[in-house]
């Protein structure tokens, strides 16, 4: 099977025109000093169903025969592909059954059911859900809609690349969140056919980086396990179709850590006013973790925005810690009235915000007549953290960071 060509992607574009949104491109000026030129965000988090997945799912299901659609479709997903399949099936008049891992985020589960799909929870990983979806299709005749490893899916996702070339004609580098490789493979097929000098870079989470190993081996390699907050790109093994696209067309695949992912989510929310899930923010995480590496103008694809609010709260806290905006420290002070009030007053004068305070007289580490105050503070960044600690020491407090 050959690579998907740009004419096929253009056909998918015409098919999808009345179905999907041409998502906006937003300038990210706060990221530009680290890159040395323009940085733009392709906002697929604002797409229908909250991610790019509707593009590939609709293209694939539309390509089925009437007899195949009558049997229904089945899919497996951590959430975004599930929603894309559910909506596409509803629009095309076929029944969708979706298998999701047991711990799939509740908002993605509710949204998938809201689009009309019959949802089953199965297994601890996407791979287990995939195996069950394939078995269901074999039992019932439902057509399996793979989340990434099919030419029609790749063609649909490739329409993102056509839009980027129209919106940013002088683009030099495109950064793309990469799990199974459908988006980066399709986007590369479109972009390389029209502007071969544009550099396409896939971005994977360190805890789910199957492509670097696979590319080194020359064939798809299965990871023993995946562990990352970016569940949307936590794919343990590339498919044979997407692997060939990435090997042939993608210039590089880089990895990012969990701290960079959380900082990227926080930056998108705080500075760009965009809700982006960890997988969707992987391209921005690459800009944070690898400053100055990518030739501008850079387009970073925000691939999805479907995030559990509880997870988002944890990510924000993690991101603020990673950005040096939380400070935890312990002080030893004399055990006399007004000591705690004096500490808190001084912290307020230094411009830090007290999030949590614990006052303890009971510890074998303490001298007679001494108490320990444990503090968690919100600060303006690493320099402010250092200044707060220094000023407290100068005020005569014993500071234990």
C-alpha positions as MATLAB code, in Angstrom:
seq = 'XXXXXXXXXXXXXXXXXXXXXXXXXXXXXXXXXXXXXXXXXXXXXXXXXXXXXXXXXXXXXXXXXXXXXXXXXXXXXXXXXXXXXXXXXXXXXXXXXXXXXXXXXXXXXXXXXXXXXXXXXXXXXXXXXXXXXXXXXXXXXXXXXXXXXXXXXXXXXXXXXXXXXXXXXXXXXXXXXXXXXXXXXXXXXXXXXXXXXXXXXXXXXXXXXXXXXXXXXXXXXXXXXXXXXXXXXXXXXXXXXXXXXXXXXXXXXXXXXXXXXXXXXXXXXXXXXXXXXXXXXXXXXXXXXXXXXXXXXXXXXXXXXXXXXXXXXXXXXXXXXXXXXXXXXXXXXXXXXXXXXXXXXXXXXXXXXXXXXXXXXXXXXXXXXXXXXXXXXXXXXXXXXXXXXXXXXXXXXXXXX';
ca = [
       0.000    0.000    0.000;
       1.470    3.356   -1.066;
       1.465    6.649    0.757;
      -1.611    8.864    0.750;
      -1.112   11.562   -1.886;
      -2.116   15.191   -1.860;
      -4.888   14.711   -4.439;
      -6.607   12.249   -2.092;
      -6.260   14.777    0.727;
      -7.776   17.491   -1.488;
     -10.738   15.173   -2.169;
     -11.127   14.710    1.575;
     -11.024   18.491    1.966;
     -13.950   18.904   -0.442;
     -15.875   16.167    1.355;
     -15.266   17.723    4.777;
     -15.953   21.335    3.814;
     -19.585   21.329    5.025;
     -18.768   19.164    8.060;
     -15.683   20.509    9.826;
     -14.518   23.934   10.874;
     -11.509   25.598    9.288;
      -9.916   26.237   12.640;
      -8.155   29.535   13.328;
      -4.448   30.195   13.631;
      -3.465   32.341   16.617;
      -0.186   34.244   17.044;
       1.735   33.270   20.214;
       4.034   36.252   20.700;
       5.063   35.222   24.217;
       6.741   32.121   22.729;
       8.583   34.007   20.001;
      11.627   35.372   21.887;
      12.750   31.796   22.640;
      12.374   30.788   18.973;
      13.729   33.856   17.207;
      10.700   34.435   15.010;
       6.946   34.010   14.567;
       5.114   31.224   16.398;
       1.518   30.405   15.524;
      -0.955   27.947   17.014;
      -3.305   25.927   14.781;
      -6.345   25.588   17.050;
      -7.789   22.150   16.373;
      -8.926   22.199   20.015;
     -11.714   24.446   18.648;
     -12.754   21.847   16.055;
     -16.119   20.049   16.246;
     -15.918   17.376   18.971;
     -12.934   19.249   20.416;
     -10.193   17.702   18.268;
      -8.987   16.989   14.733;
     -10.338   13.423   14.904;
     -13.669   14.207   13.219;
     -11.738   14.837    9.982;
     -10.399   11.291    9.674;
     -13.436    9.564   11.155;
     -15.895   11.224    8.761;
     -13.666   10.584    5.732;
     -13.349    6.906    6.632;
     -17.026    6.258    7.366;
     -18.144    8.210    4.291;
     -16.013    5.854    2.197;
     -17.945    2.763    3.341;
     -20.523    1.145    1.082;
     -24.214    1.278    1.968;
     -24.068   -2.378    2.983;
     -21.137   -1.709    5.307;
     -22.839    1.286    6.895;
     -25.924   -0.829    7.468;
     -23.838   -3.157    9.649;
     -22.687   -0.259   11.798;
     -19.183    0.790   12.822;
     -17.060    0.034   15.866;
     -14.080    1.936   17.259;
     -11.772    2.092   20.249;
     -10.418    5.280   21.737;
      -9.257    7.069   24.859;
     -11.798    9.728   23.939;
     -11.157   12.011   20.957;
     -11.444    9.393   18.201;
     -14.509    8.056   20.015;
     -16.226   11.417   19.741;
     -15.203   11.847   16.118;
     -16.578    8.427   15.176;
     -19.768    8.987   17.158;
     -20.544   12.308   15.455;
     -19.500   11.121   11.993;
     -21.674    8.023   12.315;
     -24.635   10.131   13.410;
     -24.171   12.506   10.473;
     -23.904    9.589    8.024;
     -26.804    7.569    9.433;
     -24.981    4.532   10.798;
     -24.797    3.041   14.286;
     -21.560    3.493   16.246;
     -20.276    1.241   19.020;
     -17.228    2.497   20.883;
     -14.908    0.742   23.329;
     -12.994    2.947   25.764;
     -10.500    2.074   28.528;
     -11.992    1.740   32.006;
     -10.350    4.969   33.133;
     -11.386    7.074   30.156;
     -12.039   10.683   31.246;
     -15.688   11.154   32.203;
     -16.256   14.231   29.982;
     -15.034   12.277   26.926;
     -17.243    9.345   27.888;
     -20.305   11.571   28.346;
     -19.646   13.450   25.097;
     -19.291   10.219   23.101;
     -22.616    8.970   24.417;
     -24.096   12.414   23.765;
     -23.263   12.062   20.072;
     -25.306    8.854   20.009;
     -22.707    6.082   20.280;
     -23.156    2.903   22.297;
     -20.155    3.004   24.663;
     -18.509    0.067   26.457;
     -15.660    0.380   28.961;
     -13.047   -2.342   28.593;
      -9.491   -2.873   29.829;
      -6.869   -0.628   31.376;
      -5.225    0.525   28.145;
      -6.125    1.633   24.636;
      -4.585   -1.562   23.259;
      -7.009   -3.708   25.306;
      -9.953   -1.607   24.150;
      -8.721   -1.902   20.543;
      -8.538   -5.698   20.776;
     -12.069   -5.872   22.137;
     -13.381   -3.545   19.408;
     -11.810   -5.731   16.717;
     -13.352   -8.842   18.312;
     -16.755   -7.116   18.459;
     -16.522   -6.328   14.746;
     -15.684   -9.940   13.949;
     -18.671  -11.149   16.001;
     -21.240   -8.694   14.675;
     -20.032   -7.591   11.247;
     -19.592   -3.961   12.362;
     -16.811   -2.237   10.411;
     -13.802   -1.396   12.568;
     -12.742    2.259   12.271;
      -9.098    2.378   13.235;
      -8.049    5.541   15.115;
      -5.085    6.176   12.830;
      -3.873    3.271   10.673;
      -5.997    3.591    7.528;
      -5.453    5.660    4.348;
      -8.875    7.346    4.584;
      -8.217    8.397    8.177;
      -4.780    9.716    7.216;
      -6.289   11.625    4.265;
      -8.871   13.270    6.513;
      -6.277   14.306    9.063;
      -4.079   15.603    6.256;
      -6.577   18.383    5.557;
      -5.079   20.177    8.579;
      -1.898   20.535    6.521;
      -3.724   22.119    3.582;
      -5.261   24.687    5.907;
      -1.914   25.520    7.498;
      -0.357   26.237    4.091;
      -3.244   28.581    3.257;
      -3.144   30.354    6.617;
       0.642   30.571    7.045;
       2.135   30.473    3.507;
       5.673   31.155    4.740;
       5.668   28.421    7.411;
       9.094   26.814    7.916;
       8.360   24.255   10.663;
       5.219   22.434   11.766;
       5.133   20.746   15.187;
       2.523   18.009   15.551;
       1.432   15.966   18.578;
       2.023   12.330   17.654;
       0.475    9.171   19.048;
      -0.327    6.600   16.393;
       0.861    8.913   13.619;
      -2.325    9.580   11.644;
      -2.247   13.347   12.060;
       1.472   13.853   11.534;
       1.512   11.386    8.630;
      -1.432   12.964    6.840;
      -0.245   16.497    7.503;
       3.221   15.637    6.189;
       1.706   14.098    3.041;
      -0.122   17.324    2.288;
       2.615   19.781    3.219;
       5.577   17.958    1.665;
       3.755   17.588   -1.663;
       3.276   21.347   -1.924;
       6.231   22.757    0.041;
       8.866   20.049    0.497;
      11.250   22.364    2.350;
       8.862   22.759    5.291;
      10.174   20.764    8.245;
       7.619   18.435    9.869;
       8.358   17.417   13.466;
       6.331   14.901   15.442;
       6.136   15.355   19.221;
       5.682   12.425   21.593;
       5.462   12.195   25.378;
       8.590   10.645   26.886;
       6.458    8.009   28.586;
       4.799    6.935   25.336;
       7.477    7.433   22.689;
       7.049    4.479   20.337;
       8.196    6.239   17.166;
      11.858    6.916   18.043;
      12.355    3.234   18.897;
      10.424    2.098   15.836;
      12.278    4.392   13.453;
      15.606    3.194   14.847;
      14.538   -0.436   14.395;
      13.132    0.138   10.905;
       9.715   -1.302   11.794;
       6.942   -0.714   14.352;
       8.056   -1.608   17.884;
       5.647   -2.134   20.788;
       6.379   -0.407   24.079;
       6.091   -2.540   27.184;
       3.972    0.188   28.780;
       2.956    3.799   28.381;
       2.779    6.298   31.218;
       1.868    9.917   30.593;
      -0.817   12.450   31.437;
      -1.227   12.893   27.657;
      -3.685   10.022   27.205;
      -4.589   11.172   23.690;
      -1.111   10.260   22.389;
      -0.425    7.295   24.681;
      -0.161    4.760   21.852;
       2.105    1.779   22.470;
       2.869    0.880   18.847;
       2.646    2.651   15.477;
       0.572    1.022   12.772;
       2.273   -0.222    9.605;
       0.529    2.386    7.430;
       1.301    5.376    9.643;
       4.832    4.110   10.262;
       5.604    4.256    6.527;
       4.246    7.800    6.316;
       6.323    8.971    9.252;
       9.479    7.195    8.074;
       9.139    8.606    4.563;
       7.868   12.130    5.197;
       8.448   13.329    8.769;
      11.793   15.054    9.362;
      12.142   14.384   13.076;
      10.338   13.083   16.158;
      11.160   14.717   19.499;
       9.969   13.872   22.998;
       8.757   16.054   25.862;
       8.491   15.455   29.604;
       5.486   15.691   31.890;
       6.599   19.041   33.328;
       6.737   20.581   29.862;
       3.298   19.180   29.032;
       1.755   20.686   32.153;
       3.513   24.019   31.594;
       2.209   24.041   28.009;
      -1.382   23.435   29.126;
      -1.026   26.242   31.677;
       0.478   28.619   29.119;
      -2.316   27.991   26.611;
      -4.940   28.576   29.281;
      -3.342   31.567   30.972;
      -1.789   33.450   28.065;
      -3.829   32.356   25.036;
      -7.184   31.726   26.809;
      -7.350   28.319   25.130;
      -8.380   25.106   26.885;
      -6.035   22.383   25.597;
      -5.582   18.830   26.837;
      -2.053   17.544   27.573;
      -1.815   15.634   24.282;
      -3.100   18.682   22.433;
      -0.431   20.853   24.026;
       2.500   18.563   23.123;
       3.661   20.817   20.280;
       3.779   23.817   22.626;
       5.638   21.657   25.155;
       8.277   21.044   22.487;
       8.741   24.806   22.060;
       9.217   25.155   25.821;
      11.578   22.194   26.158;
      13.622   22.779   22.998;
      13.960   26.576   22.658;
      15.630   27.899   19.544;
      15.695   24.507   17.825;
      12.879   25.001   15.313;
      13.193   27.377   12.374;
      10.470   30.052   12.345;
       7.829   30.730   11.325;
       6.700   27.774   13.446;
       3.165   26.406   13.500;
       2.319   24.300   16.550;
      -0.842   22.228   16.136;
      -3.089   22.217   19.213;
      -4.631   18.853   18.414;
      -7.350   18.652   21.072;
      -9.069   20.362   23.970;
     -11.070   17.614   25.669;
      -9.752   17.576   29.224;
     -11.364   16.422   32.462;
     -11.794   19.501   34.738;
     -10.346   17.587   37.699;
      -7.288   16.624   35.657;
      -7.025   20.211   34.439;
      -6.859   21.401   38.061;
      -4.021   18.962   38.784;
      -2.214   19.973   35.593;
      -2.465   23.664   36.472;
      -0.948   23.002   39.889;
       1.763   20.825   38.334;
       2.448   23.438   35.682;
       2.744   26.242   38.232;
       5.185   24.135   40.244;
       7.213   23.367   37.114;
       7.265   27.071   36.256;
       8.622   27.913   39.721;
       5.466   29.680   40.862;
       4.956   27.598   43.988;
       7.366   27.685   46.917;
       7.301   25.236   49.823;
       9.463   26.027   52.834;
       9.724   25.538   56.595;
      10.707   28.153   59.143;
      11.961   27.738   62.714;
      10.765   30.624   64.918;
      10.601   31.366   68.658;
       7.482   29.968   70.346;
       5.910   33.187   71.519;
       2.666   35.084   70.785;
       2.696   36.920   67.474;
       5.460   34.875   65.822;
       3.156   33.321   63.198;
       1.443   36.656   62.525;
       4.847   38.275   62.038;
       5.897   35.656   59.486;
       2.672   35.980   57.498;
       2.876   39.770   57.540;
       6.433   39.673   56.186;
       5.441   37.225   53.432;
       2.615   39.544   52.413;
       5.046   42.471   52.251;
       7.237   40.379   49.933;
       4.333   39.903   47.505;
       3.819   36.157   47.973;
       0.410   34.564   48.490;
      -0.039   31.994   51.265;
      -1.845   28.887   50.003;
      -1.350   26.660   53.039;
       0.190   27.001   56.498;
       0.926   24.449   59.200;
       2.115   25.418   62.704;
       3.735   22.662   64.771;
       5.244   22.522   68.259;
       5.633   18.724   68.264;
       8.787   17.481   66.566;
      11.961   15.850   67.757;
      13.851   18.221   65.448;
      12.781   21.313   67.380;
      14.727   22.927   70.190;
      13.004   23.971   73.398;
      10.990   27.143   72.897;
      10.941   26.751   69.112;
       8.114   26.039   66.647;
       8.116   25.060   62.993;
       5.934   26.771   60.388;
       5.448   24.921   57.082;
       4.280   27.155   54.242;
       3.121   26.718   50.665;
       3.286   29.972   48.737;
       2.262   31.208   45.310;
       4.942   33.416   43.772;
       5.667   35.233   40.532;
       8.353   32.809   39.400;
      11.769   31.324   40.249;
      13.457   34.692   40.930;
      10.654   35.718   43.257;
      10.936   32.346   45.080;
      14.643   32.938   45.680;
      14.036   36.508   46.807;
      11.330   35.477   49.305;
      13.610   32.850   50.870;
      16.542   35.303   51.033;
      14.492   38.094   52.599;
      13.065   35.780   55.245;
      16.588   34.704   56.174;
      17.687   38.349   56.386;
      14.724   38.981   58.690;
      16.238   36.474   61.114;
      14.160   33.380   60.358;
      15.749   29.942   59.981;
      14.601   28.877   56.505;
      14.495   25.224   55.440;
      13.419   24.928   51.771;
];
